[in-house]
Amino acid sequence: DAMRGDRLGPVWIGLRSNTPPQPWRWEDGTRLVYSNWGPGAPSSDRQDKGRGPLCAKSSRDMLWEDTACTTRVAHMLCSKPAGAPAAASSTASPQTTTPGWASSACDGTLEHASSCWLVV
């Protein structure tokens, strides 16, 4: 499954909290309504130690972990509305698909819930 962190390692998922314990928000500004936090997460103590805003990444078991936004993560999850023009530099293509996902409407990326998704 192309979205699994166990094949890629940690993946930044586009979720952040600028001032924990304030609400977590997606990069587009929408509030978090679904979460998949791992045990002990999110933890606001990282903010208290002067590391700045917190970001969320998926772990190898697909649960979310919070970390300082300055932490380097090798991959990130990108999305766009289905049918939106593809970025000129987008040439990556997932190797597999998951039931409920399609690849044709999103130019080689995964489609789910009217959005196209790609891990880069």
Number of C-alpha atoms within 10 A of each C-alpha: 12 17 18 16 19 15 10 15 16 23 24 26 19 16 21 25 23 15 14 18 13 10 11 22 17 15 12 8 10 10 12 12 7 6 9 11 17 15 10 8 14 20 14 17 11 16 18 11 8 9 14 17 19 25 24 25 26 23 20 15 12 18 16 24 21 24 23 17 19 11 11 10 12 11 16 15 15 15 16 16 15 19 13 12 10 16 8 6 6 12 10 12 15 16 9 11 15 13 7 9 15 15 18 10 15 22 18 19 28 26 25 18 9 12 17 24 22 20 21 15
